Amino acid sequence: MRMYNPTHPGKILYELWLQPLNLTITETALKLNVTRKTVSALVNGRTSVSPEMAFRLELVFGKNAESWLAAQAAYDLWQLEAKRESFGVHCVAA
């Protein structure tokens, strides 16, 4: 079981790049060449970082795409951990 609750990548984007650089959602969307709605959904944790978005983020902000995807995977797995029992899956390893 993971011991911490990972931060959603959208919050990381907002706190480490948008705020310090004084970028708005609209300005960020223009830099990423995506819609404002797309960036807003990401920053507000309503959508995940896709491989394409991770690559766009790398091109604009410099943090490599693998880091964005790893952050998303850690967040997703943490969210699933709470549902572990609901899967009804049983371990075969001794």
N, C-alpha and C positions, 0 to 999 in steps of 0.2 A: 504494500500500500504506500502511495506517495505521501510524504509528510508535510506538504505545504500546498496552498492553493495558488497555482500559477496565475499571473496576470494575463488578461486577454491581450493579444497583440495590438488591438486597436487602442487600448489604453496606453500601451507602451509607445505607440506611434504618437499619440496626443501629448503625453507627458515628456517624452524625450526629444521630439522633433517639432511638432506644431507649436506648442507653448513657447519653448526657448527661441524659436525662429520667428515668433509672432505671425505664424501662418494661419489663415482661416481655412475652414473646410473647403470653401470655393477655390481659394488659391492652390490648395493642395490637390484638389481634383484637376485643376488645369495642368499642374506640373506632372501629375500621373497620367493625364489624358483619359480620365474616366469621369463619370458624372458626379455631381455633388452628392447625390443620393447614395452612391456607392461608398464614398469616403465617410459620409455621416453614419451609415449603417456599420461600417467597420469600427470607427472610433467609438461608437456607442455599444459595441459588442453584440450587434444583431446579425452579423455575418462573420464568416471565417476568412482567413487569409488563404487564398487559392495559390497554386503555383504561379499562375500568371501575375497575380497581384504581388506576390513575394518578389518576383523578378522586377516588376515596376518599382516597387519600394527600394530595391537594391540600386536600380539605375538613378533614382532621384535622391535617396538619402545615404547611400553608401553601405549600409548594413547588409551583409550578404543574404541572398534569398534563402539559403539553408537555415540561417538563424531565424528568419521570420517563420518558416515552416516548422522548425523545431519548437518555437514558442507556441504556435498554434496546436501542434500535436500534444505538447505537455498540457495545455489548457483543456483540450478535448478529452484526453485520457482522465484527467482529474474529474471532469464533469461525469464521465461514465462510471468512475469508481463508486459514486453514490448509488448507482443503479445495479451494482454487481449482482445482488441476490435476485433481481427481477429477470435476469437472463435465463435462469434455470439451467445453467451449464454446470457440469460436474467434471472435476479434474480426474484424468486417468493416470497421472504420474503418482508414483508411490511416495 
